[in-house]
Amino acid sequence: MKRIIYTVLAILVLLIGISFAFQNRQLVELNYYFDLKWSGPLSLALLASFTVGVVAGYLASLRMVVRMQRQLVQARKEIRQIEQEVINLRALPIKDVI
């Protein structure tokens, strides 16, 4: 069910993006540092800036994701060790102390 919803949502976003591109075909000129210039459609400039933002956000969050994965591996290792200790404790013979 989630897959269907995500597919419909992706198609809807794609159609909105295509209609936006058709409605914004006018040329814009972008000036960069060192006297670099680019002239092209507004929709392409916006798509490029959106893509750069997504990549920057992904790279910014990558450090935290890697750190959390390391913590998860360490926690799983500790769980296995504790489970082994419990198994060893259950295997100990019980002596009657009087």
N, C-alpha and C positions, 0 to 999 in steps of 0.2 A: 504494500500500500504506500509506504514511504517513497519507494522508487517511482511510482506513478506520479505522486505529488511533485517530486523533485523534477521529473521529466517535463511535466506540464509547466512548472514554474520556469525551468530553463528555456523552454520554447517561447513562453510569454516574454521573458526578458530579451531573448534574441529578436523577437518580432518588434518589440518596443525600440530596441537599439537600431534595427534596420530602418524603421520609420523615422527615427531621429536623424539618422545619417542622410536620408533622402531629403528631409526638410532643412538641413543645415549644410548645403553644398557650397556655400559662398567661400571664397578664398580668404584666408587670413595670413598675415605675415608675422612670423615670430623672430625676434632679434635675440641672439645669445651673446655671451661674452666673446671677446676677441673678434668682434665684427663678423660673427657667423650669423647667417640669416636662413630662414626656411619659409617657404610659401606653399600652402596647401589647404585642403578643405578643413573647415572647423571641426567636423566630426572626427577626422583622423587625428587632429591635434588633441582633442579631448580623450580619445581612445588611448593615445600614447601616454598622456599624463596619468590616466587611470591605471594603465598597465604598470607604469613606473611606481605608482603609489602602492599597488598590490604587491609588487616584488619587494619594495622597501619594507612593507609591513610584515611580509613573510620572513624576510631575513632578520628583522628585529625580534620576532617571536621565536625564531629557530633556536636561539641560545637557551631560552627558558624551557622549550620542549626537550632539548637534549639533556638539560639538567634534571628535569622531572623523570625522564626515562632512566637515567642513572640511578635516581633515588628509588624508582620502582624495582629495578634489578636488585639493588641492595636490600630492599624490604622483602622481596621474594626469597632471597638467599637466607635472610634471618628467619623467615617463616619456616623454610625447610629445615633449618638447624633446630629450631624450637620443636617442630614436629618430631624430629628424630630423637630429641631429648625426652619427649613425652613417651615415645615408643620404648625407649630404653628404661624409663622409670616404670612403665607398666610391666616390663619383663623381669624386674627385680623380684626375687622371692621374698615373701612376707614372713617374718619370724615372729613368733609369739613372745612378747617380752613380759615377764612376770616379776 
